[in-house]
Amino acid sequence: MDVSLGGLPADQKKAVNLPPLPQLWVGYLLGFATVVAEFVDASLYRPDVVTNEIPIPSLYLFLLLFVGGVYWLVCVYRYHVVMQHVPGWKHPISPARAVGFHFIPIYNLYWVFKWPQEITRFVNWRFRGPVMKPQMVGLMIFAAFVMRFLLDPGLGLILLFLAASYVSGGLRRALALPPMPTLSPPPQTE
């Protein structure tokens, strides 16, 4: 093993090309478009919406809600793809599992706290201190889901991507740090 002057093995000094983080501006754009579509849908007088207990959204509003939800899951998938490719880190959650567990009723309430916790564990390990708070990300995602499904879908989607911005910012800063020495292994998963 060739040791360089920086104290790290020479093979660790090589730059690793990680997959890109998700483009969150797309999610914000979908969120704002959904808010506008909600206003347009509400401004049109539709007697079927007034008489139904559960209003049926217009096709354009439904498509925006659907595409926004799918893009959120794409972002979750891409975060975990990036985490799988980080050298020196064994990420405990596969990308497919990260997305799939969002569809399990009741368990998904726990899952929105679990997968961000693993990413914040990585970020805090890289910074060697508590930089990100896992409870904060989980609460942001949970509040966004409550907002999205019970109150206002457009604002809920925007809140989801705000939480994703917090995750992306922490990951971006952590991945910009120099590689960790092999002497400090990552913490074990419970």
C-alpha positions in Angstrom: 0.0 0.0 0.0 1.5 3.3 -1.1 1.0 6.0 1.5 1.1 9.6 0.3 2.2 12.6 2.3 -1.4 13.5 3.3 -1.7 10.3 5.5 -4.2 8.7 3.2 -3.5 5.8 0.9 -2.8 7.0 -2.7 -5.7 5.0 -4.1 -8.1 6.9 -1.8 -6.9 10.3 -3.1 -8.4 9.6 -6.6 -11.6 11.5 -7.3 -14.6 9.3 -7.4 -17.3 10.2 -9.9 -20.6 9.9 -7.9 -24.0 10.0 -9.6 -25.5 13.4 -9.5 -27.9 14.5 -6.8 -31.5 15.1 -7.9 -32.5 18.4 -9.6 -34.8 19.9 -7.0 -35.8 22.8 -9.1 -38.0 20.4 -11.0 -39.9 19.5 -7.8 -40.3 23.2 -6.9 -41.6 23.9 -10.4 -44.1 21.0 -10.0 -45.1 22.3 -6.6 -45.7 25.9 -7.8 -47.6 24.6 -10.9 -49.8 22.5 -8.6 -50.6 25.6 -6.5 -51.5 27.5 -9.6 -53.6 24.6 -10.9 -55.4 24.5 -7.5 -56.3 28.1 -7.8 -57.5 27.6 -11.4 -59.5 24.5 -10.3 -61.1 26.4 -7.4 -62.0 29.4 -9.5 -64.0 27.3 -12.0 -67.4 26.6 -10.6 -68.1 22.9 -10.9 -71.3 21.7 -9.3 -70.0 18.1 -9.0 -67.2 19.3 -6.7 -69.6 21.2 -4.5 -72.0 18.3 -4.1 -69.3 15.5 -3.5 -67.9 15.0 -0.1 -64.6 14.0 -1.6 -63.9 16.4 -4.5 -62.4 14.9 -7.6 -59.6 17.0 -9.0 -59.5 18.1 -12.6 -57.3 16.0 -15.0 -54.5 18.7 -15.1 -54.4 19.0 -11.3 -54.4 15.2 -10.9 -51.5 14.8 -13.4 -49.5 17.5 -11.6 -50.1 15.8 -8.3 -49.2 12.4 -9.7 -46.0 13.6 -11.5 -45.0 15.6 -8.4 -45.3 12.5 -6.2 -43.4 10.3 -8.7 -40.6 12.9 -8.9 -40.4 12.9 -5.1 -39.8 9.2 -5.2 -37.2 9.6 -8.0 -35.4 12.0 -5.8 -35.4 9.6 -2.8 -34.1 6.9 -5.2 -31.3 9.1 -6.5 -30.2 10.0 -2.9 -29.7 6.4 -2.2 -28.0 5.7 -5.5 -25.5 8.4 -4.5 -25.1 6.9 -1.0 -24.4 3.4 -2.5 -21.5 4.8 -4.5 -19.7 6.7 -1.7 -16.3 5.1 -1.2 -15.7 3.9 2.4 -19.3 4.0 3.3 -21.7 1.0 3.4 -25.1 2.4 3.1 -27.7 0.1 4.7 -30.6 1.1 2.5 -30.9 0.1 -1.1 -32.5 2.6 -3.5 -35.4 0.3 -4.3 -36.1 -0.3 -0.6 -35.9 3.4 0.0 -38.7 4.0 -2.5 -40.7 0.8 -1.9 -41.2 1.2 1.8 -43.0 4.5 1.1 -45.9 2.4 -0.1 -46.4 0.2 3.0 -49.3 1.6 5.1 -48.5 2.6 8.7 -44.8 1.6 8.2 -44.3 4.5 5.9 -44.9 6.8 8.9 -41.8 5.3 10.4 -39.9 5.2 7.1 -40.0 8.9 6.5 -37.9 9.2 9.7 -35.7 6.2 9.1 -34.1 6.8 5.6 -33.2 10.5 6.4 -31.7 9.3 9.6 -29.3 7.1 7.7 -28.3 9.9 5.4 -27.7 12.3 8.3 -25.6 9.6 10.0 -23.3 9.7 6.9 -23.2 13.5 6.9 -22.4 13.7 10.6 -19.8 11.0 10.2 -18.1 12.9 7.4 -18.1 16.1 9.4 -17.2 14.3 12.6 -19.9 16.1 14.5 -23.6 16.8 14.6 -24.2 18.9 11.5 -27.6 17.6 10.4 -30.4 16.7 12.7 -32.2 13.5 11.6 -35.4 14.3 13.5 -35.7 17.7 11.7 -35.7 16.0 8.3 -38.2 13.4 9.3 -40.5 16.0 10.8 -40.3 18.1 7.7 -41.2 15.2 5.5 -44.0 14.1 7.8 -45.4 17.6 8.0 -45.2 17.8 4.2 -47.1 14.6 3.8 -49.8 15.7 6.2 -50.0 19.0 4.3 -50.1 17.2 1.0 -52.8 14.7 1.8 -55.0 16.6 4.2 -54.7 20.3 3.6 -53.1 21.6 0.4 -51.3 19.3 -2.0 -49.3 22.0 -3.8 -47.9 23.5 -0.6 -47.2 19.9 0.7 -45.2 19.2 -2.5 -43.2 22.4 -2.0 -42.5 21.4 1.6 -41.3 18.0 0.5 -38.8 19.5 -1.8 -37.7 22.0 1.0 -36.9 18.9 3.1 -35.1 17.5 0.1 -33.1 20.7 -0.2 -31.9 20.3 3.4 -30.8 16.7 2.6 -29.1 17.8 -0.6 -27.3 20.6 1.1 -25.9 18.3 3.8 -24.9 15.7 1.3 -23.3 18.1 -1.1 -21.2 19.6 1.7 -20.3 16.2 3.1 -19.3 14.8 -0.3 -17.1 17.9 -1.0 -14.9 17.0 2.1 -11.7 15.1 1.5 -11.9 11.3 1.8 -12.0 9.9 5.3 -8.9 8.1 6.5 -9.3 4.3 6.7 -8.5 4.5 10.4 -12.0 5.9 11.2 -14.6 3.4 10.0 -18.2 4.4 9.7 -20.5 3.8 12.6 -22.4 0.6 12.7 -26.1 0.5 11.9 -28.5 -0.6 14.6 
